[in-house]
């Protein structure tokens, strides 16, 4: 460690009773150099459900920091390990001993009535987040290609018109909720939004259809990084869309019609 030497004047009382000024050399150590703090990035695989769960967590295929800088590490960790885990545990508790216990999540969403608020919130939260995790990936973005791209041009006029419509639906969703790209009953692509944890598979949906893309606009999805700048989050979201996965979902849904 380097030492800093400086001189100070001190008043020293001599044994003979007289005062004089004496120069004393004092060594003062420099402060330790600031150590580099390594922030631990936790592993999404460490998140565990309550025992005897029927529905399992969607296994996140990337780490919490993989979507930086568009979605920050801490937001991903809290979102996945707290909010999503909570919805999944609550869904599993809500269906035990009920008619929904043996159904798929899609069947539950189609069958439950709007007045079943516990199941509506938690089944919706489970399904919505599963799709959200799945259609994002690092080093993606860009524009869709192939069959999906042709369908977007046919139904919206252009990719840019679609994107503006999707971003507007997300921006104008008041409070908590989601924006969606869906395939309606006629096979046409449409953009819609839903409040809270509702989605287009539910009976009360304004526009029903099969979701193939979504964005979470609850504050817990973006507030740690973007705070009140929701539009910035929505604008940057396009950079993490995994269009290959969205295309697969589109083609699978169309083949079922």
PyMOL commands that set and color helices and strands:
alter all, ss='L'
color gray80, all
select helices_A, chain A and resi 44-46+73-95+105-111+117-134+146-156+159-172+219-221+223-226+230-240+243-256
alter helices_A, ss='H'
color red, helices_A
select strands_A, chain A and resi 3-13+19-29+177-183+189-195+210-216
alter strands_A, ss='S'
color yellow, strands_A
deselect
rebuild
show_as cartoon
